[in-house]
């Protein structure tokens, strides 16, 4: 049996006297979509920040692609093949679509003894990527991110993760504040990322969105893992009960 893409074992995180995570085990398989669910304060964001290099764990171990890792920064995680897409997409509104796609990783070309950004390549690739993630309307790559809709911004963030061949794409509440059509677009992007060979973690309070795309659901409550179930073997109601620790009345 192949090793998981991600294997986090015994993860703990303490902020002074506050325990945010208490001995959490969490894994993601190759080309698997895992839903990470829980109420506010459950520890979801803390776990993801540890995996993405924003926080260090107080205890526990992480293996990625079969090898032990300790990410000391988000750049470490990105370089290893982990891209995180936050609710606000972590895009720079004043910059263009093209600059945001390649921010910090701009391709260059030689001009005599000097090197400069390869603007033709960036523009051509930006158009290809926008088409790939379903942005069909004619958008100029120089369009500032601030002029895009919420769904289009999410699409650009996902396109960046897919282009740089992230093995794992983490999406933190990607459908918050989106309309129905835009949220459906994000769900489509997650499916397409899986078809392209990427694993994903989807954090969402919308259980119905989770059930549309994930293979497995992990539930945290008060810093503890209280559920790890195959989506096909459970129901929305059962997951909600795990999140709240209260059974819902049956009809």
C-alpha positions in Angstrom: 0.0 0.0 0.0 1.4 3.4 -1.0 2.3 5.9 1.7 0.0 8.9 2.1 1.0 12.1 0.4 0.7 13.8 3.8 0.9 12.2 7.2 0.7 14.3 10.4 0.9 12.4 13.6 0.4 13.5 17.2 0.2 17.2 16.3 -0.1 19.5 19.2 -0.1 23.3 19.3 -0.1 25.4 22.5 -0.5 29.2 22.7 0.5 29.8 26.3 -2.1 28.0 28.4 -4.4 27.5 25.5 -4.3 24.1 23.7 -5.4 24.6 20.1 -4.5 21.0 19.0 -4.2 18.0 21.2 -2.5 14.9 19.5 -4.2 15.2 16.1 -3.5 12.6 13.4 -4.3 13.7 9.9 -3.5 12.3 6.5 -4.2 13.0 2.8 -3.7 10.3 0.2 -2.3 10.6 -3.3 -4.9 12.3 -5.6 -7.4 12.5 -2.7 -9.7 15.4 -1.7 -10.2 15.6 2.1 -12.8 17.8 3.7 -11.6 19.3 7.0 -14.6 20.4 9.1 -15.4 21.7 12.5 -17.0 24.7 14.3 -15.2 27.9 15.0 -12.3 27.2 17.3 -12.1 23.6 16.4 -8.4 23.8 15.3 -8.8 23.6 11.6 -6.9 26.8 10.7 -4.2 26.0 13.2 -3.7 22.5 11.7 -3.5 23.9 8.2 -1.1 26.7 9.2 1.2 24.1 10.6 1.1 22.1 7.4 1.6 25.2 5.3 4.6 26.4 7.3 3.0 29.4 9.0 3.2 27.8 12.4 5.5 25.3 13.9 3.9 22.4 15.9 4.5 22.2 19.7 4.7 18.5 19.3 4.2 15.8 16.6 5.7 14.9 13.3 4.9 15.5 9.6 5.8 13.3 6.6 5.3 14.6 3.1 5.7 12.4 0.1 7.1 9.7 2.4 9.8 11.8 4.0 9.9 13.6 7.4 9.7 17.4 7.0 9.7 20.4 9.3 8.6 23.6 7.5 10.1 26.7 9.0 8.2 29.1 6.7 5.4 29.1 4.1 8.2 29.3 1.5 9.5 25.9 2.7 6.0 24.4 2.2 5.6 26.0 -1.2 9.0 24.8 -2.4 8.0 21.3 -1.2 4.8 21.3 -3.3 2.1 22.7 -1.0 0.0 25.7 -2.0 -2.5 27.3 0.3 -5.5 29.3 -1.0 -7.0 31.4 1.7 -10.5 32.9 1.9 -9.2 36.2 0.6 -7.1 34.4 -2.0 -3.9 36.1 -0.7 -3.8 38.1 -4.0 -2.6 41.6 -4.3 -5.5 43.7 -5.5 -3.5 46.5 -7.1 -1.4 44.1 -9.2 -2.5 42.5 -12.5 -3.7 39.0 -13.0 -0.4 38.1 -14.6 1.8 39.5 -11.9 -0.3 37.7 -9.2 0.0 34.4 -11.0 3.8 34.6 -11.1 4.5 36.8 -8.0 7.8 35.8 -6.5 8.5 33.3 -9.2 8.7 35.5 -12.3 10.2 33.8 -15.4 13.1 35.8 -16.9 14.9 35.9 -20.2 18.4 37.1 -21.1 18.9 40.5 -22.7 22.5 40.8 -23.4 24.4 40.4 -20.1 21.2 41.2 -18.1 18.0 39.4 -17.3 14.5 40.8 -17.4 11.0 39.4 -16.9 9.7 37.4 -19.8 6.6 39.4 -20.3 5.5 37.7 -23.5 5.7 34.3 -21.8 3.8 35.6 -18.8 1.0 37.0 -20.8 0.6 34.0 -23.0 0.7 31.6 -20.1 -1.8 33.7 -18.1 -4.3 33.5 -21.0 -3.9 29.7 -21.2 -4.3 29.3 -17.4 -7.5 31.5 -17.3 -9.0 29.3 -20.0 -7.9 26.2 -18.1 -9.8 27.1 -14.9 -12.9 28.2 -16.7 -12.5 32.0 -17.0 -14.0 32.1 -20.5 -14.6 35.9 -20.8 -11.9 38.0 -22.5 -9.9 39.3 -19.6 -6.7 41.2 -20.3 -3.8 39.7 -18.2 -3.0 43.2 -17.2 -6.4 43.6 -15.5 -6.0 44.4 -11.8 -7.1 41.7 -9.4 -9.3 44.2 -7.6 -11.6 44.3 -10.7 -12.4 40.6 -10.6 -15.3 38.9 -9.0 -14.8 36.7 -5.9 -15.1 33.5 -8.0 -12.6 34.8 -10.6 -10.1 35.6 -7.8 -10.4 32.1 -6.5 -9.9 30.7 -10.0 -6.7 32.7 -10.4 -5.4 31.4 -7.0 -6.2 27.9 -8.0 -4.6 28.4 -11.4 -1.4 29.5 -9.7 -1.4 26.4 -7.6 -2.0 24.1 -10.5 0.5 25.8 -12.8 3.3 25.5 -10.3 2.4 21.8 -10.0 1.6 21.8 -6.3 1.2 18.2 -5.1 -1.2 19.5 -2.4 -3.7 22.4 -2.7 -5.2 23.6 0.5 -8.4 25.7 0.3 -9.5 27.6 3.3 -13.2 28.6 3.1 -13.0 29.2 -0.7 -16.7 29.6 -1.2 -17.4 32.1 1.6 -19.2 35.2 0.3 -19.5 33.8 -3.2 -22.7 33.6 -5.2 -24.1 30.2 -6.3 -22.6 30.3 -9.8 -19.2 31.3 -8.4 -19.3 28.6 -5.7 -20.2 26.0 -8.3 -17.1 27.2 -10.2 -14.8 26.6 -7.2 -16.3 23.1 -6.8 -15.5 22.5 -10.5 -12.0 23.7 -10.1 -11.4 21.2 -7.2 -12.6 18.3 -9.3 -10.4 19.4 -12.2 -7.4 19.7 -9.9 -8.0 16.1 -8.8 -8.3 15.0 -12.5 -5.0 16.7 -13.1 -3.4 14.6 -10.4 -3.4 17.0 -7.4 -4.6 16.3 -3.9 -6.6 18.9 -2.0 -7.8 19.8 1.5 -11.1 21.7 1.6 -12.0 23.6 4.7 -15.6 24.8 4.7 -18.5 25.4 7.0 -20.8 24.5 4.1 -21.1 20.8 4.5 -23.1 20.5 1.3 -20.2 21.9 -0.6 -17.8 19.5 1.1 -20.0 16.5 0.1 -20.0 17.7 -3.5 -16.3 17.1 -4.0 -14.4 15.3 -1.2 -13.5 11.6 -0.9 -13.1 11.7 2.9 -14.2 14.0 5.8 -12.1 14.7 8.9 -13.9 16.5 11.8 -12.1 18.4 14.6 -13.7 19.6 17.8 -12.0 21.6 20.5 -8.6 20.6 19.1 -9.3 16.9 18.9 -10.0 14.7 15.9 -13.5 13.3 16.5 -14.2 11.9 13.0 -12.5 10.5 9.9 -15.0 9.0 7.5 -15.4 8.0 3.9 -17.8 10.5 2.3 -19.7 7.6 0.6 -20.2 5.9 4.0 -21.7 8.8 5.9 -24.3 11.6 5.6 -24.4 15.4 6.0 -26.4 14.9 9.1 -23.9 12.5 10.7 -21.1 14.9 10.0 -23.0 17.8 11.5 -23.6 15.7 14.6 -19.8 15.1 14.9 -19.2 18.8 14.5 -21.7 19.9 17.2 -21.6 16.7 19.4 -25.4 16.9 19.4 -27.7 14.4 17.6 -30.2 16.2 15.4 -33.9 15.1 15.8 -34.9 12.7 13.1 -38.2 13.1 11.3 
